[in-house]
Amino acid sequence: MKEILKKFQRAEIQGYEIYRYLARRADEKNRKILERIASEELNHYRILKKYTGEDVSPPLISTLLMKLISVFLGYTFVVKMMELSEKRAEDSYEQVLEEIPEAKRMLEEEQHHENQLIRMLDEEKIGYIGSMVLGLNDALVELTGTLAGLTFALRVTRIVGLAGLITGIAASLSMAASEYLSQKSEKTGKSPLKASIYTGVAYILTVTLLIFPFFLFHNPYAALALSLIDAFLVILFFTFFVSVVKEEPFIRLFVEMLFISFGVAVVSFIIGVVARRILNIEI
């Protein structure tokens, strides 16, 4: 029982550290909520310490990792991850209700945390997820198909990479402009300029990852293979991000995006092979 309580104690002090860190980076509205939750996590730690008689430290690596993730992916993503942790804590505290009188109150507070966390999510970048998805999806579908088709039509890595780069930059500017005009005409309440920037940046970052192998390898098929692996990893990462912050099923999102992107790549591969043979073009 003491070891179980020390495990809870370690989780509480970790929650305190992470929520306090997020509070320093959040806007004023969310800062107060995060600071209050951090304070309650610290109070839970102190209650558990009365039973264990020991101080414990938060897990160093996972705590640093969560802080680092918040810098790149935003505090909303980390808060959602912490929300999942709060749900696990609820189940855990039910195991010790008979042993610790304060456990019932601690459980109620954990449930209260969950409700607060759901209500507080209003980070700007989350409001523009649709724009990021638009840029990323279009880049994946267009570039995987284009690179696959050009690889089997031209079979020269630098030429394929250059063609992909030109296509990608032109398409990213086109998509950003289209998103700007779309947001402006639909009057969604979002900034058309910010929406276009999110779309364009997501597109360009994806393009960079996909064409990089063609400037790294001389073998066009090895470059294409690595490019497709990059596409797979981008899809894996981004669908996980969206599934967490939007609370949508990960598997469905992942399979859908993977099927579309790689389906277009296969069709383009066939077109490239057929076009090369019909037109009889050699480079």
Backbone hydrogen bonds, N-H to C=O, Kabsch-Sander energy under -0.5 kcal/mol:
donor,donor_aa,acceptor,acceptor_aa,energy
5,L,1,M,-2.4
6,K,2,K,-2.2
7,K,3,E,-1.7
8,F,4,I,-2.0
9,Q,5,L,-2.7
10,R,6,K,-2.4
11,A,7,K,-1.9
12,E,8,F,-2.3
13,I,9,Q,-2.1
14,Q,10,R,-1.8
15,G,11,A,-2.4
16,Y,12,E,-2.3
17,E,13,I,-2.1
18,I,14,Q,-2.5
19,Y,15,G,-2.8
20,R,16,Y,-2.1
21,Y,17,E,-1.9
22,L,18,I,-2.7
23,A,19,Y,-2.2
24,R,20,R,-1.3
25,R,21,Y,-0.7
25,R,22,L,-0.8
26,A,22,L,-1.0
31,R,27,D,-2.5
32,K,28,E,-1.3
33,I,29,K,-0.7
34,L,30,N,-2.5
35,E,31,R,-2.6
36,R,32,K,-2.1
37,I,33,I,-2.4
38,A,34,L,-2.5
39,S,35,E,-2.1
40,E,36,R,-2.0
41,E,37,I,-2.4
42,L,38,A,-2.1
43,N,39,S,-1.9
44,H,40,E,-2.4
45,Y,41,E,-2.0
46,R,42,L,-2.0
47,I,43,N,-2.1
48,L,44,H,-2.5
49,K,45,Y,-2.0
50,K,46,R,-1.1
50,K,47,I,-0.6
51,Y,47,I,-0.6
51,Y,48,L,-1.0
52,T,48,L,-2.0
53,G,49,K,-3.1
63,T,59,P,-1.8
64,L,60,L,-2.4
65,L,61,I,-2.4
66,M,62,S,-2.1
67,K,63,T,-1.9
68,L,64,L,-2.5
69,I,65,L,-2.7
70,S,66,M,-1.8
71,V,67,K,-1.0
71,V,68,L,-0.6
72,F,68,L,-1.3
73,L,69,I,-3.3
74,G,70,S,-1.1
78,V,74,G,-1.2
79,V,75,Y,-2.9
80,K,76,T,-2.3
81,M,77,F,-1.9
82,M,78,V,-2.7
83,E,79,V,-2.1
84,L,80,K,-1.7
85,S,81,M,-1.5
86,E,82,M,-2.5
87,K,83,E,-2.0
88,R,84,L,-1.7
89,A,85,S,-2.2
90,E,86,E,-2.0
91,D,87,K,-1.6
92,S,88,R,-2.0
93,Y,89,A,-2.6
94,E,90,E,-1.3
95,Q,91,D,-0.5
95,Q,92,S,-1.3
96,V,93,Y,-1.2
97,L,94,E,-0.7
100,I,96,V,-2.3
103,A,100,I,-1.5
104,K,101,P,-0.7
106,M,102,E,-2.4
107,L,103,A,-2.5
108,E,104,K,-2.1
109,E,105,R,-2.2
110,E,106,M,-2.1
111,Q,107,L,-2.1
112,H,108,E,-2.0
113,H,109,E,-2.5
114,E,110,E,-1.8
115,N,111,Q,-1.6
116,Q,112,H,-2.3
117,L,113,H,-3.0
118,I,114,E,-1.8
119,R,115,N,-1.7
120,M,116,Q,-1.8
121,L,117,L,-0.6
121,L,118,I,-0.6
122,D,120,M,-0.9
126,I,123,E,-0.8
127,G,123,E,-1.0
127,G,124,E,-1.1
128,Y,124,E,-0.6
128,Y,125,K,-0.7
129,I,126,I,-1.4
132,M,128,Y,-2.0
133,V,129,I,-3.1
134,L,130,G,-2.0
135,G,131,S,-2.2
136,L,132,M,-2.8
137,N,133,V,-3.0
138,D,134,L,-2.1
139,A,135,G,-2.0
140,L,136,L,-2.5
141,V,137,N,-2.8
142,E,138,D,-2.8
143,L,139,A,-2.5
144,T,140,L,-1.9
145,G,141,V,-1.3
146,T,142,E,-2.6
147,L,143,L,-3.1
148,A,144,T,-2.0
149,G,145,G,-2.5
150,L,146,T,-2.8
151,T,147,L,-2.3
152,F,148,A,-1.6
153,A,149,G,-1.2
154,L,150,L,-3.3
155,R,150,L,-0.9
155,R,151,T,-0.9
157,T,218,H,-0.5
160,V,156,V,-2.6
161,G,157,T,-3.1
162,L,158,R,-2.7
163,A,159,I,-2.7
164,G,160,V,-2.6
165,L,161,G,-2.4
166,I,162,L,-2.6
167,T,163,A,-2.5
168,G,164,G,-2.8
169,I,165,L,-2.7
170,A,166,I,-2.3
171,A,167,T,-2.6
172,S,168,G,-2.4
173,L,169,I,-2.1
174,S,170,A,-2.1
175,M,171,A,-3.0
176,A,172,S,-2.4
177,A,173,L,-2.3
178,S,174,S,-2.4
179,E,175,M,-2.5
180,Y,176,A,-2.1
181,L,177,A,-2.3
182,S,178,S,-2.4
183,Q,179,E,-2.7
184,K,180,Y,-2.1
185,S,181,L,-2.2
186,E,182,S,-2.3
187,K,183,Q,-1.3
188,T,183,Q,-0.7
195,A,191,S,-2.6
196,S,192,P,-2.2
197,I,193,L,-2.1
198,Y,194,K,-2.7
199,T,195,A,-2.2
200,G,196,S,-2.7
201,V,197,I,-3.0
202,A,198,Y,-2.1
203,Y,199,T,-2.0
204,I,200,G,-2.7
205,L,201,V,-2.6
206,T,202,A,-1.7
207,V,203,Y,-2.6
208,T,204,I,-2.6
209,L,205,L,-1.8
210,L,206,T,-2.1
211,I,207,V,-2.4
212,F,208,T,-1.5
214,F,211,I,-1.4
215,F,211,I,-0.5
215,F,212,F,-1.8
216,L,213,P,-0.9
217,F,213,P,-2.2
223,A,219,N,-2.1
224,L,220,P,-2.3
225,A,221,Y,-2.2
226,L,222,A,-2.2
227,S,223,A,-2.2
228,L,224,L,-2.4
229,I,225,A,-1.9
230,D,226,L,-2.6
231,A,227,S,-2.2
232,F,228,L,-2.4
233,L,229,I,-2.4
234,V,230,D,-2.5
235,I,231,A,-2.5
236,L,232,F,-2.5
237,F,233,L,-2.8
238,F,234,V,-2.8
239,T,235,I,-2.3
240,F,236,L,-1.5
241,F,237,F,-2.2
242,V,238,F,-2.7
243,S,239,T,-2.5
244,V,240,F,-1.9
245,V,241,F,-2.3
246,K,242,V,-2.5
247,E,243,S,-0.6
248,E,243,S,-1.0
253,L,249,P,-1.6
254,F,250,F,-2.9
255,V,251,I,-2.7
256,E,252,R,-2.0
257,M,253,L,-2.3
258,L,254,F,-2.5
259,F,255,V,-2.7
260,I,256,E,-2.0
261,S,257,M,-2.4
262,F,258,L,-2.4
263,G,259,F,-1.8
264,V,260,I,-2.1
265,A,261,S,-1.6
266,V,262,F,-2.1
267,V,263,G,-2.1
268,S,264,V,-2.6
269,F,265,A,-2.2
270,I,266,V,-2.0
271,I,267,V,-2.2
272,G,268,S,-2.6
273,V,269,F,-2.2
274,V,270,I,-2.6
275,A,271,I,-3.1
276,R,272,G,-2.1
277,R,273,V,-1.8
278,I,274,V,-2.8
279,L,275,A,-2.5
280,N,276,R,-1.1
281,I,276,R,-0.8
